[in-house]
Amino acid sequence: MIRRLRRRFVGIAMASLLVILAVVIGFINITSWQQMNLRADDLLEFLAEHGGEFPRPEEHALSTARPDFMRNQETAFKTRCFSVRYTAEGEVEEVRIDRIAAIDEQGALECAQQALETGRERGFVGIYRFLVQESDGQIYVGFLDMADEITTARQLAGASAFVAVFCLAAMFVMVFFFSKRAIRPIVQNLERQKQFIADAGHEIKTPLTILSANAAVLRMTVGENEWVDSIQNQTRRLDKLVGELLSLSQVESGLSRQVELFCLSDAVLDTASAFRTMAEAQGKTLRISVEPEIFYCGDETQLRRLVSILMDNAVKYATKEAEISLRLHKKKHGLLLEVQNPCEPIAPEALPRLFDRFYRADTSRARESGSYGIGLAIAQEIVLANKGKISASCPNEGEIVFRVTL
């Protein structure tokens, strides 16, 4: 449990940092890309207003409404652009390629045709940002070479990704290193709880044993007596509760876990078959389907206890004359153990709570069966201790399936 808690703490911290980095880096890169496109569009519009060329320096030097990019006199000399103008009849009227060396007239016409086929006013054709304007029936298609800007944007994205990975790695080291200290108070509380349960359980067992022995002596002395019967019944219930609490504490602590390679098929078949008589006595049918020769490396005692808990739960809560089925088989990445039985309808929101301690979906049935709602909590801890997963689902109304994946 402590390891799971630590892993969850580290996972939440890393996920939070990942979200923050993704938002910040994404915002920076998207904003940079948008600003680059806006500046390119402003330059393309400026060129479109002047027929696809830059005005002479003396013309725009006197203008007070000139755009910001024209305040630099070198803009005209470092800008690589070209344009194509069409007449109202769709004929090519003018092709300007005097400010670019990488495109010839045929290439300019092909780029213009691709831009027109997109049906958009602005966009990209390869590394060229284009602008399509229609005026007086004529169509102007202007292009701006964005190779340098695109390279800069890619470098920014690569640098951002590197910074993000570095930050995540550094954060992981720090969080992993300090996680023990962060969860230390919770760990101490859990350890105190486990110790309290163990100490209290052992302390309670002694008076329970004495009460049980005294009740047996009273029965031999006074014979049949309802008060003596009540004492014995309640003593047995308390003894069972204490035993389950101690079992839960042992599983959580992992002290009694012994890992070894064993035949899981034989263990499941042997444990489940013991419930056949109990099921038949209640008019219920037990179907067992176990794939042979399945070996597993884990705690055989705990896994036998797991099967016993699931079968006991199925026999207790299955409806009258129901068919209970247990299946064990291999799947692509592990093993699957399923226990299925008809039952009283269970609300969907109650399914995740079935593994909570002392939770009982049907309290009246639980009292009749003598259940305390600890068995499935023990089953969950056993599965988690063996690095597996357990879940409960109701594929059909009035039917429940417990699935254990190892």
C-alpha positions in Angstrom: 0.0 0.0 0.0 2.8 2.4 0.9 4.5 1.8 -2.5 1.2 2.3 -4.3 0.7 5.5 -2.4 4.2 6.7 -3.2 3.7 5.8 -6.9 0.4 7.7 -7.0 1.9 10.7 -5.4 4.8 10.8 -7.9 2.3 10.1 -10.8 0.0 13.0 -9.8 2.9 15.4 -9.3 4.4 14.5 -12.7 1.0 14.6 -14.5 0.4 18.1 -13.0 3.8 19.3 -14.2 3.2 17.7 -17.6 -0.1 19.6 -18.0 1.4 22.9 -17.0 4.4 22.5 -19.3 2.2 21.4 -22.2 0.0 24.5 -21.7 2.9 27.0 -21.3 5.0 25.6 -24.1 2.0 25.1 -26.4 0.9 28.7 -25.7 4.4 30.1 -26.5 4.8 28.1 -29.7 1.2 28.7 -31.0 1.5 32.4 -30.2 4.9 32.6 -32.0 3.5 30.8 -35.0 0.5 33.1 -35.2 2.6 36.2 -34.8 4.8 35.0 -37.6 1.8 34.5 -39.9 0.3 37.8 -39.0 3.5 39.6 -39.8 3.8 37.7 -43.1 0.1 38.5 -44.0 0.7 42.2 -43.3 3.7 42.2 -45.6 1.8 40.3 -48.3 -1.1 42.9 -48.1 1.4 45.7 -48.3 2.9 44.2 -51.4 -0.5 43.6 -52.9 -1.3 47.3 -52.4 1.8 48.2 -54.3 1.4 45.8 -57.2 3.7 43.1 -55.8 6.7 45.2 -55.3 8.2 47.5 -52.7 7.9 51.2 -53.3 11.0 53.3 -53.7 12.6 54.5 -50.4 11.7 58.1 -51.0 8.0 57.2 -51.4 7.5 55.3 -48.2 10.0 57.4 -46.2 7.5 60.3 -46.4 4.5 58.1 -45.4 3.3 58.4 -41.8 1.0 55.3 -42.2 3.7 52.9 -43.2 3.6 49.5 -41.4 6.1 48.7 -38.7 8.1 46.3 -40.9 8.8 49.1 -43.4 10.4 51.2 -40.8 13.5 49.1 -41.5 15.0 50.1 -44.8 16.5 46.6 -45.2 13.2 44.8 -45.4 12.9 45.3 -49.2 16.3 43.7 -49.7 16.0 40.7 -47.4 12.4 39.7 -48.4 12.0 36.9 -50.9 8.7 37.1 -52.7 6.9 36.6 -56.0 3.4 37.1 -57.4 1.1 36.2 -60.2 -1.8 38.4 -61.5 -4.7 37.1 -63.5 -7.1 39.0 -65.7 -10.9 38.8 -65.3 -10.9 36.1 -68.0 -8.5 34.0 -66.0 -5.5 34.7 -68.3 -2.1 35.3 -66.8 -1.4 39.0 -66.9 1.8 39.3 -64.9 4.4 37.1 -63.2 6.9 38.8 -60.9 9.8 36.7 -59.8 12.5 39.4 -59.7 12.8 39.1 -55.9 13.4 35.4 -55.6 16.0 33.0 -57.2 14.5 29.7 -56.2 11.4 30.0 -58.3 11.1 30.4 -62.1 8.0 31.5 -64.0 6.6 28.0 -64.4 7.1 27.3 -60.7 5.4 30.5 -59.8 2.4 29.6 -62.0 2.2 26.1 -60.4 2.2 27.6 -56.9 -0.5 30.1 -57.8 -2.6 27.4 -59.2 -2.3 25.3 -56.0 -3.1 28.4 -53.9 -6.3 29.0 -56.0 -7.3 25.3 -55.7 -7.4 25.5 -51.9 -10.2 28.0 -52.1 -8.8 30.0 -49.2 -7.6 33.6 -49.0 -4.5 32.8 -47.0 -2.4 29.7 -46.3 0.7 27.8 -47.2 2.0 26.2 -50.4 5.1 24.3 -49.2 7.3 26.9 -47.5 5.5 29.9 -49.2 2.8 31.9 -47.4 0.2 33.1 -49.9 -2.4 35.8 -50.1 -5.2 35.8 -52.7 -7.0 39.1 -53.5 -9.6 39.9 -56.0 -10.0 43.5 -57.2 -11.8 44.9 -60.3 -12.2 41.4 -61.6 -8.5 40.7 -61.5 -7.0 38.1 -59.1 -3.7 38.7 -57.4 -1.8 35.8 -55.8 1.2 36.9 -53.7 3.8 34.6 -52.1 6.3 35.1 -49.4 9.3 32.8 -48.7 8.9 31.6 -45.1 11.8 29.1 -45.0 13.8 31.0 -42.4 10.7 31.7 -40.2 9.6 28.0 -40.4 13.1 26.9 -39.5 13.1 29.3 -36.5 9.6 28.0 -35.4 10.9 24.4 -35.6 14.0 25.2 -33.6 11.8 26.9 -31.0 9.5 23.8 -30.8 12.6 21.5 -30.5 14.1 23.7 -27.8 10.8 23.8 -26.0 10.5 20.0 -26.1 14.1 19.6 -24.8 13.4 22.0 -22.0 10.1 20.2 -21.2 11.9 16.8 -21.1 14.7 18.2 -19.0 12.2 19.8 -16.5 10.2 16.6 -16.3 13.3 14.5 -15.7 14.6 16.9 -13.1 11.2 17.1 -11.4 10.9 13.3 -11.4 14.2 13.0 -9.6 13.2 15.6 -7.0 9.7 14.3 -6.5 10.9 10.7 -6.2 13.6 11.8 -3.8 11.3 13.9 -1.6 8.2 11.7 -1.9 9.2 9.6 1.1 9.3 12.7 3.2 6.1 14.0 1.8 4.0 10.9 2.5 5.8 10.1 5.8 2.9 11.4 8.0 0.4 9.3 6.0 2.7 6.2 6.2 3.1 6.7 10.0 -0.7 6.9 10.4 -1.2 3.7 8.3 1.5 1.9 10.3 -0.2 2.9 13.5 -3.5 1.7 12.2 -2.1 -1.7 11.2 -0.3 -2.0 14.5 -3.5 -1.1 16.4 -5.6 -3.6 14.5 -3.0 -6.3 15.1 -2.5 -5.5 18.8 -6.3 -5.1 19.4 -7.0 -8.3 17.5 -4.6 -10.3 19.6 -5.8 -8.7 22.8 -9.5 -9.4 22.0 -8.9 -13.0 21.0 -7.9 -14.0 24.6 -11.2 -12.8 26.2 -13.1 -14.2 23.3 -11.5 -17.6 23.9 -12.4 -17.4 27.6 -16.0 -16.3 26.8 -16.4 -19.2 24.4 -15.1 -21.7 26.9 -17.3 -20.3 29.7 -20.3 -20.5 27.4 -19.5 -24.1 26.6 -19.3 -24.9 30.3 -22.6 -23.1 31.0 -24.3 -25.2 28.2 -23.0 -28.4 29.8 -24.2 -27.2 33.2 -27.7 -25.7 32.5 -28.4 -27.4 29.2 -30.2 -25.7 26.3 -30.6 -22.0 27.1 -31.3 -19.1 24.7 -29.0 -16.7 26.6 -26.1 -19.2 26.3 -26.8 -19.7 22.6 -26.8 -15.9 22.1 -23.4 -15.6 23.9 -21.9 -18.4 21.8 -23.3 -16.9 18.5 -22.0 -13.4 19.3 -18.7 -14.8 20.4 -18.3 -16.7 17.1 -19.2 -13.6 15.1 -16.6 -11.5 17.0 -14.0 -14.2 16.6 -14.6 -14.3 12.9 -14.5 -10.5 12.6 -11.2 -10.3 14.5 -9.8 -13.1 12.3 -10.7 -11.2 9.1 -9.2 -8.0 10.4 -6.0 -9.7 11.3 -5.9 -11.4 7.9 -6.4 -8.0 6.2 -3.6 -6.5 8.3 -1.2 -9.3 7.4 -2.0 -9.1 3.7 -1.5 -5.3 3.7 1.8 -5.6 5.6 3.1 -8.2 3.2 4.9 -10.0 6.1 3.3 -13.4 5.4 3.8 -13.3 1.6 5.8 -16.2 0.1 6.5 -16.0 -3.6 7.1 -19.2 -5.5 6.2 -20.9 -8.8 3.2 -23.1 -8.5 0.4 -24.6 -10.6 -2.4 -22.1 -10.4 -4.8 -24.4 -12.3 -4.6 -27.0 -9.6 -4.8 -24.5 -6.8 -8.0 -22.8 -8.3 -9.6 -26.2 -9.1 -8.9 -27.6 -5.7 -10.2 -24.5 -3.8 -13.3 -24.0 -5.9 -14.4 -27.6 -5.9 -14.7 -27.5 -2.1 -17.7 -25.1 -2.6 -19.6 -27.5 -4.8 -21.3 -29.3 -1.9 -22.2 -26.0 -0.2 -23.7 -24.7 -3.5 -25.7 -27.9 -4.1 -27.0 -27.8 -0.6 -28.6 -24.5 -1.4 -30.0 -25.7 -4.7 -27.4 -23.9 -6.7 -25.1 -25.2 -9.5 -21.4 -24.7 -9.7 -19.6 -24.7 -13.1 -15.8 -24.7 -13.0 -13.8 -24.2 -16.2 -10.0 -24.1 -15.6 -7.4 -24.2 -18.3 -4.9 -26.9 -17.3 -1.1 -26.5 -16.7 -1.2 -22.7 -15.9 1.8 -21.9 -13.7 2.1 -18.6 -11.8 4.8 -17.1 -9.6 3.2 -15.7 -6.5 1.9 -16.5 -3.1 -0.1 -19.7 -3.4 -1.7 -19.4 0.0 -3.0 -15.9 -0.7 -4.3 -16.8 -4.1 -6.1 -19.8 -2.7 -7.6 -17.4 -0.1 -8.6 -15.1 -3.0 -10.5 -17.9 -4.8 -12.1 -19.0 -1.5 -13.3 -15.4 -0.9 -14.8 -15.0 -4.3 -16.5 -18.4 -4.3 -17.9 -17.9 -0.8 -19.2 -14.5 -1.9 -20.8 -16.0 -5.0 -22.5 -18.9 -3.1 -23.8 -16.6 -0.4 -25.3 -13.9 -2.6 -26.4 -15.9 -5.7 -30.1 -16.1 -6.1 -32.0 -19.4 -5.5 -31.4 -22.2 -8.1 -28.7 -20.0 -9.7 -25.8 -21.2 -11.8 -22.4 -20.0 -10.5 -19.5 -20.2 -12.9 -15.7 -19.9 -12.3 -13.3 -19.6 -15.3 -9.5 -19.4 -15.4 -7.7 -19.1 -18.7 -4.7 -17.4 -20.3 -5.1 -14.2 -22.2 -2.7 -12.2 -24.4 -0.8 -10.5 -21.5 -1.5 -12.6 -18.5 -4.2 -14.6 -16.7 -7.9 -14.0 -16.2 -9.9 -15.4 -13.4 -13.7 -14.8 -13.5 -16.4 -15.6 -11.0 -20.0 -15.0 -12.2 -23.3 -15.4 -10.5 -26.9 -14.1 -10.6 -27.7 -11.8 -7.8 -30.1 -9.1 -6.6 -29.8 -5.9 -8.7 -26.9 -3.7 -7.7 -26.8 0.0 -8.4 -23.9 1.0 -10.8 -22.5 3.5 -8.3 -22.3 0.7 -5.6 -19.9 -1.5 -7.7 -16.7 0.4 -6.9 -17.6 0.4 -3.2 -17.9 -3.4 -3.0 -14.1 -3.5 -2.2 -14.4 -1.0 0.6 -14.1 -2.3 4.2 -17.4 -3.0 6.0 -19.4 -2.0 2.9 -22.4 -4.2 2.1 -24.7 -3.5 -0.8 -27.5 -5.5 0.8 -27.3 -5.1 4.6 -30.2 -7.5 5.3 -28.7 -10.3 3.3 -25.3 -9.6 4.9 -26.8 -10.0 8.4 -28.3 -13.3 7.4 -25.0 -14.6 5.9 -22.9 -13.3 8.8 -20.8 -11.2 6.5 -18.9 -8.1 7.7 -17.9 -6.7 4.3 -14.2 -7.4 4.8 -13.8 -10.4 2.4 -13.7 -8.4 -0.8 -11.3 -5.9 0.8 -9.0 -8.7 1.6 -9.4 -10.1 -2.0 -8.4 -6.7 -3.4 -5.3 -6.5 -1.2 -4.3 -10.0 -2.3 -4.6 -9.1 -5.9 -2.7 -5.8 -5.5 0.0 -7.6 -3.6 0.4 -10.0 -6.6 0.6 -7.0 -9.0 -2.8 -7.7 -10.5 -6.2 -6.0 -11.0 -9.6 -6.8 -9.7 -12.9 -5.4 -10.8 -16.7 -5.9 -10.5 -19.2 -5.4 -13.2 -22.9 -6.1 -14.0 -23.0 -7.0 -17.7 -26.8 -7.7 -17.3 -29.2 -6.7 -14.6 -29.3 -9.2 -11.8 -25.8 -10.6 -12.7 -22.4 -9.8 -11.3 -18.9 -10.7 -12.5 -15.7 -10.4 -10.6 -12.6 -10.3 -12.9 -9.1 -10.8 -11.6 -6.2 -10.1 -14.0 -2.8 -11.4 -13.1 
